[in-house]
Amino acid sequence: MPQQMKLISAAKSHGGIQGVYSHASDACACEMTFAVFVPPQAAQGPLPVVWYLSGLTCTHANVMDKGEYRRMAAELGLIVVCPDTSPRGADVPDEKDNWQFGCGAGFYLDATQEPYAGNYRMYSYVTEELPALIAWEFPADMTRQAIFGHSMGGHGALTIALKNPQRFKSCSAFAPIVQPTTAGWSRPAFEKYLGGDEAAWRGHDACALVEDGARFPEFLVDQGTADGFLQDGLRPWLFQEACDRAGIRLVLRMQEGYDHSYFFISTFMDDHLRWHAERLLSDR
């Protein structure tokens, strides 16, 4: 049985409930906080689950406060789960002056290097521990799951979908870091979390996973042309090239004038939720 969940807050929105919860995580060896929106259709039975993974420096609260997903999630009948981005706490190793590493920058991988291996196990947390808790505590149909995210969370969504194609019916991303093994803002974190053997990094890199044979039916990616991280950190054309070579359908939409912020994400949130709903509900 999963660890007991604690209610932090709950508010009615668009006929559903936006809740914030915490629990003692075995995977991350600390208290973890997450948000769940349950739409009103849950009164009639279990609903599909859409996972949203946030980016660097974020918590569960960024998309909950600024992502504007509840109206469309309520209309479509989707449960939306928003995990935190890393372990947190006084005993969790961190670099407080480095926004690209440590707390707020878990990169959705399981660290293998000390002193990080004991806490930074976000891949296991997001793919095993938290799903078990969601299945236990919420009216969730775990046979119908989708995943999406932003920036570092877009990286997480792409890599997790590629490694778990049997679990997720759809995947999308806002401005994802598609090749973190070569991007300047992620390479130092990968070395600290995973060590100096770059071959071990490939399992956490969307482009490398596709090159190494991982497959997923299709992806939707939105990227703003005015994003300050576009040229050096994000580089979606690399993922386009990898998908083209592998025969994977990628809908890459370059959105003119949009930046990296939640003004961008909230603008296209409805599109992404509709994308997931079409695939989650197609077998009903």
Helices and strands as residue ranges (DSSP letters): E 5-13, E 16-25, E 30-38, G 40-44, E 47-53, H 61-66, H 70-76, E 79-83, H 122-124, I 125-129, H 130-137, E 140-150, H 152-163, E 168-174, H 187-194, G 198-204, H 206-211, E 218-224, I 230-234, H 236-246, E 249-255, H 262-280
